[in-house]
Amino acid sequence: MPLVTRYRITDPIDATEFRALPVLSEIPYFLKHHERRLRYVDDIVAVASNRGHARPAFVRLNAFHTHQTPYAAIDALAPPLAEFFMQSEVLPILDPIFARFKDRIEELSPALYRQFADRGILIPREPSHED
């Protein structure tokens, strides 16, 4: 089953429905400047701490990746997420997940699947032009 989220960062979303999105929509901008480092990072799902507020306190990011270890995914995402934090003051909390589990989230973690479907924001990764 494909990954299901409530929103895609690229979709127009009613601001009254999800006021934290303007802040979170900046994440792809920071990722774009680190394409080489992120060549093994697939889609990312963001869940804001408090979607009813204009400024979330933190955002949980589940990054699907093809690195050998989750630490390598954290290391790759550290610079763009640090820049995001410096600009927005929204703390990114990263939880890497191996990409091979992306299509099986409903089966492997029903609670996480529900969270993605109810509040998740898909941040699709563009394929690197260097590959």
C-alpha positions as a Python dict, from the first residue, in 0.01 Angstrom:
ca = {
    (1, 'M'): (0, 0, 0),
    (2, 'P'): (143, 343, -92),
    (3, 'L'): (221, 603, 171),
    (4, 'V'): (-90, 798, 274),
    (5, 'T'): (-72, 1148, 421),
    (6, 'R'): (-336, 1412, 477),
    (7, 'Y'): (-147, 1685, 291),
    (8, 'R'): (126, 1727, 32),
    (9, 'I'): (350, 2027, 77),
    (10, 'T'): (288, 2119, -288),
    (11, 'D'): (-95, 2117, -261),
    (12, 'P'): (-286, 2439, -196),
    (13, 'I'): (-418, 2412, 160),
    (14, 'D'): (-674, 2633, 329),
    (15, 'A'): (-482, 2838, 588),
    (16, 'T'): (-759, 2804, 843),
    (17, 'E'): (-736, 2426, 817),
    (18, 'F'): (-362, 2402, 882),
    (19, 'R'): (-203, 2728, 991),
    (20, 'A'): (139, 2574, 1064),
    (21, 'L'): (194, 2492, 696),
    (22, 'P'): (348, 2827, 589),
    (23, 'V'): (639, 2764, 826),
    (24, 'L'): (673, 2399, 724),
    (25, 'S'): (651, 2479, 353),
    (26, 'E'): (1000, 2629, 384),
    (27, 'I'): (1159, 2287, 446),
    (28, 'P'): (1193, 2197, 74),
    (29, 'Y'): (1383, 2524, 21),
    (30, 'F'): (1648, 2418, 273),
    (31, 'L'): (1663, 2064, 133),
    (32, 'K'): (1720, 2190, -222),
    (33, 'H'): (2057, 2340, -128),
    (34, 'H'): (2187, 2003, -8),
    (35, 'E'): (2093, 1773, -298),
    (36, 'R'): (2425, 1592, -301),
    (37, 'R'): (2410, 1508, 70),
    (38, 'L'): (2047, 1397, 39),
    (39, 'R'): (2078, 1163, -257),
    (40, 'Y'): (1982, 865, -37),
    (41, 'V'): (1689, 1039, 132),
    (42, 'D'): (1347, 961, -13),
    (43, 'D'): (1018, 1124, 85),
    (44, 'I'): (978, 1296, 422),
    (45, 'V'): (659, 1317, 626),
    (46, 'A'): (625, 1610, 867),
    (47, 'V'): (381, 1628, 1157),
    (48, 'A'): (354, 1961, 1339),
    (49, 'S'): (334, 1962, 1717),
    (50, 'N'): (23, 2178, 1718),
    (51, 'R'): (-143, 2212, 1383),
    (52, 'G'): (-397, 2467, 1508),
    (53, 'H'): (-134, 2730, 1576),
    (54, 'A'): (53, 2949, 1332),
    (55, 'R'): (388, 2863, 1492),
    (56, 'P'): (439, 2500, 1594),
    (57, 'A'): (685, 2441, 1880),
    (58, 'F'): (841, 2149, 1695),
    (59, 'V'): (790, 1936, 1390),
    (60, 'R'): (847, 1561, 1379),
    (61, 'L'): (1002, 1452, 1050),
    (62, 'N'): (997, 1089, 940),
    (63, 'A'): (1253, 1058, 662),
    (64, 'F'): (1249, 749, 445),
    (65, 'H'): (1605, 670, 336),
    (66, 'T'): (1826, 410, 172),
    (67, 'H'): (2138, 470, 383),
    (68, 'Q'): (2309, 176, 554),
    (69, 'T'): (2217, 310, 899),
    (70, 'P'): (1964, 558, 1042),
    (71, 'Y'): (2257, 761, 1175),
    (72, 'A'): (2374, 826, 817),
    (73, 'A'): (2029, 967, 732),
    (74, 'I'): (2043, 1191, 1040),
    (75, 'D'): (2392, 1307, 942),
    (76, 'A'): (2276, 1386, 586),
    (77, 'L'): (1972, 1583, 703),
    (78, 'A'): (2149, 1770, 986),
    (79, 'P'): (2269, 2073, 783),
    (80, 'P'): (1940, 2158, 606),
    (81, 'L'): (1735, 2101, 923),
    (82, 'A'): (1979, 2312, 1126),
    (83, 'E'): (1930, 2594, 876),
    (84, 'F'): (1553, 2549, 898),
    (85, 'F'): (1571, 2571, 1278),
    (86, 'M'): (1791, 2883, 1269),
    (87, 'Q'): (1550, 3061, 1035),
    (88, 'S'): (1218, 2946, 1180),
    (89, 'E'): (1295, 2862, 1545),
    (90, 'V'): (1080, 2550, 1496),
    (91, 'L'): (1267, 2249, 1632),
    (92, 'P'): (1288, 1962, 1379),
    (93, 'I'): (1286, 1617, 1540),
    (94, 'L'): (1409, 1360, 1292),
    (95, 'D'): (1307, 996, 1291),
    (96, 'P'): (1463, 808, 997),
    (97, 'I'): (1286, 502, 856),
    (98, 'F'): (1434, 266, 600),
    (99, 'A'): (1268, 328, 261),
    (100, 'R'): (1189, -41, 219),
    (101, 'F'): (926, 0, 494),
    (102, 'K'): (750, 297, 330),
    (103, 'D'): (485, 89, 153),
    (104, 'R'): (427, -123, 462),
    (105, 'I'): (377, 147, 729),
    (106, 'E'): (12, 52, 781),
    (107, 'E'): (110, -306, 853),
    (108, 'L'): (427, -239, 1055),
    (109, 'S'): (312, 63, 1258),
    (110, 'P'): (-64, 124, 1253),
    (111, 'A'): (-36, 419, 1495),
    (112, 'L'): (219, 595, 1274),
    (113, 'Y'): (8, 522, 966),
    (114, 'R'): (-296, 686, 1133),
    (115, 'Q'): (-87, 987, 1236),
    (116, 'F'): (35, 1031, 878),
    (117, 'A'): (-319, 994, 739),
    (118, 'D'): (-470, 1236, 994),
    (119, 'R'): (-198, 1503, 1025),
    (120, 'G'): (97, 1416, 802),
    (121, 'I'): (242, 1649, 542),
    (122, 'L'): (426, 1475, 260),
    (123, 'I'): (745, 1650, 150),
    (124, 'P'): (835, 1466, -170),
    (125, 'R'): (1203, 1455, -256),
    (126, 'E'): (1293, 1537, -611),
    (127, 'P'): (1543, 1296, -764),
    (128, 'S'): (1892, 1438, -773),
    (129, 'H'): (2012, 1560, -1110),
    (130, 'E'): (2360, 1421, -1033),
    (131, 'D'): (2252, 1054, -1020),
}
